[in-house]
Amino acid sequence: MLSEDANDRLVETCTEIASDALRSIVYFTEDDFDQIFLRDYLSADADIRSFVENERGGFRRIPTHEGSELGRYEYTIRRFESGTLVRVLSGNHGVFVTTNEIPIEQYDELAAAVERELNN
């Protein structure tokens, strides 16, 4: 898993961008995951494992979009009734961040910042 220092940088980065809208941050690989941030008003008993399993599917995506006019894959955003999930993959690891609603431009900024942290 990530070092404590890397966890702290990721939390700080996401907090700077999403502020009080930040709900949670989960780091994951093919084999493991770690919830590195959870807002105190959310349940620590939530079924994170099912979210992780779903987001791991990105590791196995078929490269059907490679070379398309859309360009390089950057991130996935999923909108839910009570929040949004942003998933960023880099190599064999990834992060998903959940937030309350924020302006769409902030999701781009959030995903780019998470990708930079994953590549450090």
Contacts in CASP RR format, 6 or more apart in sequence:
PFRMAT RR
TARGET T0000
AUTHOR 0000-0000-0000
METHOD contacts of the structure
MODEL  1
MLSEDANDRLVETCTEIASDALRSIVYFTEDDFDQIFLRDYLSADADIRS
FVENERGGFRRIPTHEGSELGRYEYTIRRFESGTLVRVLSGNHGVFVTTN
EIPIEQYDELAAAVERELNN
1 27 0 8 1.000
1 29 0 8 1.000
1 32 0 8 1.000
1 34 0 8 1.000
2 10 0 8 1.000
2 27 0 8 1.000
2 34 0 8 1.000
2 36 0 8 1.000
6 117 0 8 1.000
6 120 0 8 1.000
7 27 0 8 1.000
7 34 0 8 1.000
7 36 0 8 1.000
9 117 0 8 1.000
9 120 0 8 1.000
10 25 0 8 1.000
10 27 0 8 1.000
10 36 0 8 1.000
10 37 0 8 1.000
10 95 0 8 1.000
10 114 0 8 1.000
10 117 0 8 1.000
11 25 0 8 1.000
11 36 0 8 1.000
11 37 0 8 1.000
13 113 0 8 1.000
13 114 0 8 1.000
13 116 0 8 1.000
13 117 0 8 1.000
14 22 0 8 1.000
14 25 0 8 1.000
14 37 0 8 1.000
14 97 0 8 1.000
14 110 0 8 1.000
14 113 0 8 1.000
14 114 0 8 1.000
15 22 0 8 1.000
16 113 0 8 1.000
17 106 0 8 1.000
17 109 0 8 1.000
17 110 0 8 1.000
17 113 0 8 1.000
18 97 0 8 1.000
18 99 0 8 1.000
18 102 0 8 1.000
18 106 0 8 1.000
18 110 0 8 1.000
20 100 0 8 1.000
21 99 0 8 1.000
21 100 0 8 1.000
21 101 0 8 1.000
21 102 0 8 1.000
22 37 0 8 1.000
22 39 0 8 1.000
22 97 0 8 1.000
22 98 0 8 1.000
22 99 0 8 1.000
23 38 0 8 1.000
23 39 0 8 1.000
23 42 0 8 1.000
23 83 0 8 1.000
23 98 0 8 1.000
23 99 0 8 1.000
23 100 0 8 1.000
24 35 0 8 1.000
24 37 0 8 1.000
24 38 0 8 1.000
24 39 0 8 1.000
24 42 0 8 1.000
24 97 0 8 1.000
24 98 0 8 1.000
25 35 0 8 1.000
25 36 0 8 1.000
25 37 0 8 1.000
25 95 0 8 1.000
25 96 0 8 1.000
25 97 0 8 1.000
25 98 0 8 1.000
26 33 0 8 1.000
26 34 0 8 1.000
26 35 0 8 1.000
26 36 0 8 1.000
26 48 0 8 1.000
26 51 0 8 1.000
26 52 0 8 1.000
26 95 0 8 1.000
26 96 0 8 1.000
26 97 0 8 1.000
27 33 0 8 1.000
27 34 0 8 1.000
27 36 0 8 1.000
27 93 0 8 1.000
27 94 0 8 1.000
27 95 0 8 1.000
28 34 0 8 1.000
28 52 0 8 1.000
28 55 0 8 1.000
28 56 0 8 1.000
28 93 0 8 1.000
28 94 0 8 1.000
28 95 0 8 1.000
28 96 0 8 1.000
29 92 0 8 1.000
29 93 0 8 1.000
29 94 0 8 1.000
30 56 0 8 1.000
30 59 0 8 1.000
30 92 0 8 1.000
33 48 0 8 1.000
33 49 0 8 1.000
33 52 0 8 1.000
35 48 0 8 1.000
38 44 0 8 1.000
51 85 0 8 1.000
51 96 0 8 1.000
55 76 0 8 1.000
55 85 0 8 1.000
55 87 0 8 1.000
55 94 0 8 1.000
55 96 0 8 1.000
58 76 0 8 1.000
58 87 0 8 1.000
58 89 0 8 1.000
59 89 0 8 1.000
59 92 0 8 1.000
61 73 0 8 1.000
65 71 0 8 1.000
65 73 0 8 1.000
74 88 0 8 1.000
74 111 0 8 1.000
74 112 0 8 1.000
74 115 0 8 1.000
75 86 0 8 1.000
75 87 0 8 1.000
75 88 0 8 1.000
75 89 0 8 1.000
75 107 0 8 1.000
75 111 0 8 1.000
75 114 0 8 1.000
75 115 0 8 1.000
76 86 0 8 1.000
76 87 0 8 1.000
77 84 0 8 1.000
77 85 0 8 1.000
77 86 0 8 1.000
77 87 0 8 1.000
77 107 0 8 1.000
77 111 0 8 1.000
78 84 0 8 1.000
78 85 0 8 1.000
78 86 0 8 1.000
78 87 0 8 1.000
82 100 0 8 1.000
83 98 0 8 1.000
83 99 0 8 1.000
83 100 0 8 1.000
83 101 0 8 1.000
84 98 0 8 1.000
84 99 0 8 1.000
84 100 0 8 1.000
84 101 0 8 1.000
84 102 0 8 1.000
84 107 0 8 1.000
85 96 0 8 1.000
85 97 0 8 1.000
85 98 0 8 1.000
86 96 0 8 1.000
86 97 0 8 1.000
86 98 0 8 1.000
86 99 0 8 1.000
86 107 0 8 1.000
86 110 0 8 1.000
86 111 0 8 1.000
86 114 0 8 1.000
87 94 0 8 1.000
87 95 0 8 1.000
87 96 0 8 1.000
88 94 0 8 1.000
88 95 0 8 1.000
88 96 0 8 1.000
88 97 0 8 1.000
88 111 0 8 1.000
88 114 0 8 1.000
88 115 0 8 1.000
88 118 0 8 1.000
90 115 0 8 1.000
90 118 0 8 1.000
90 119 0 8 1.000
93 118 0 8 1.000
94 118 0 8 1.000
95 114 0 8 1.000
95 117 0 8 1.000
95 118 0 8 1.000
97 110 0 8 1.000
97 114 0 8 1.000
99 110 0 8 1.000
102 110 0 8 1.000
END
